């Protein structure tokens, strides 16, 4: 999760705000589908699913929630691979 938080911070440093959209849309923006074509993430990164989403240690897609232009909640489903349960991991 800290890796995702770090690349989102890098994006904010360049653009002044978080990328928006679904996990796949945010991932695309981090991979260079953005106004400056800046690449913060590469396709060979092990944190990517075949569907082009950022995934956690257990292979589940992160839930990325834009709280504001500068604050993003990153939620991992945790070891049970089910979102919104007691073992979810959350960072902002």
C-alpha positions as CSV (number, residue, x, y, z in Angstrom):
1,X,0.0,0.0,0.0
2,X,2.9,2.3,0.7
3,X,4.0,1.9,-2.9
4,X,0.6,3.0,-4.2
5,X,0.6,5.9,-1.7
6,X,4.0,6.9,-2.9
7,X,3.2,6.9,-6.6
8,X,0.0,8.9,-6.0
9,X,2.1,11.4,-4.1
10,X,4.4,11.6,-7.1
11,X,1.4,12.3,-9.3
12,X,0.1,15.0,-7.0
13,X,3.6,16.6,-6.9
14,X,3.4,17.0,-10.7
15,X,-0.3,17.8,-11.3
16,X,-1.3,19.3,-7.9
17,X,-4.1,16.9,-7.4
18,X,-5.0,13.2,-7.4
19,X,-5.9,11.3,-10.6
20,X,-9.6,10.5,-10.7
21,X,-11.8,7.6,-11.8
22,X,-11.9,3.9,-11.3
23,X,-8.9,1.8,-10.3
24,X,-8.2,1.1,-14.0
25,X,-8.5,4.7,-15.0
26,X,-6.2,5.9,-12.2
27,X,-3.7,3.2,-13.1
28,X,-3.8,4.3,-16.8
29,X,-3.1,7.9,-15.7
30,X,-0.2,6.7,-13.6
31,X,1.1,4.7,-16.6
32,X,1.2,7.9,-18.8
33,X,-2.3,8.4,-20.0
34,X,-2.3,12.0,-18.6
35,X,-1.8,15.5,-20.0
36,X,2.0,15.4,-19.9
37,X,2.4,11.7,-20.6
38,X,4.3,11.4,-17.3
39,X,4.9,7.8,-16.3
40,X,4.8,7.0,-12.6
41,X,4.2,3.3,-13.1
42,X,5.3,0.7,-15.7
43,X,3.3,-2.1,-17.2
44,X,5.8,-4.7,-16.0
45,X,5.2,-3.7,-12.4
46,X,4.2,-6.7,-10.2
47,X,1.4,-4.6,-8.6
48,X,-0.7,-4.7,-11.7
49,X,-3.5,-7.2,-12.7
50,X,-4.1,-8.4,-16.2
51,X,-7.1,-6.1,-16.3
52,X,-4.8,-3.0,-15.7
53,X,-5.7,-2.4,-12.1
54,X,-3.4,-1.8,-9.1
55,X,-3.6,-4.9,-6.8
56,X,-2.6,-5.6,-3.3
57,X,-0.3,-8.2,-1.9
58,X,-3.1,-10.8,-2.2
59,X,-3.9,-10.0,-5.8
60,X,-7.1,-8.1,-5.1
61,X,-7.7,-4.7,-6.8
62,X,-7.4,-1.7,-4.5
63,X,-10.5,0.4,-3.8
64,X,-9.3,4.0,-4.5
65,X,-11.6,6.7,-3.2
66,X,-10.8,10.4,-3.9
67,X,-11.8,12.2,-0.7
68,X,-10.5,15.5,-2.2
69,X,-8.1,16.7,-4.8
70,X,-5.2,16.0,-2.5
71,X,-6.5,13.2,-0.2
72,X,-7.1,9.6,-1.5
73,X,-8.2,6.7,0.6
74,X,-6.5,3.4,-0.5
75,X,-8.3,0.3,0.7
76,X,-6.9,-3.2,0.5
77,X,-9.4,-6.1,0.9
78,X,-6.7,-7.9,3.1
79,X,-6.1,-11.6,3.4
80,X,-9.7,-12.6,3.1
81,X,-9.9,-10.8,-0.3
82,X,-13.3,-9.3,0.6
83,X,-13.7,-5.5,0.8
84,X,-15.5,-3.9,3.8
85,X,-14.5,-6.6,6.3
86,X,-12.5,-6.3,9.6
87,X,-9.2,-7.2,8.0
88,X,-9.2,-4.4,5.4
89,X,-6.1,-2.2,5.3
90,X,-6.7,1.5,4.8
91,X,-4.3,4.4,4.3
92,X,-4.9,8.0,3.2
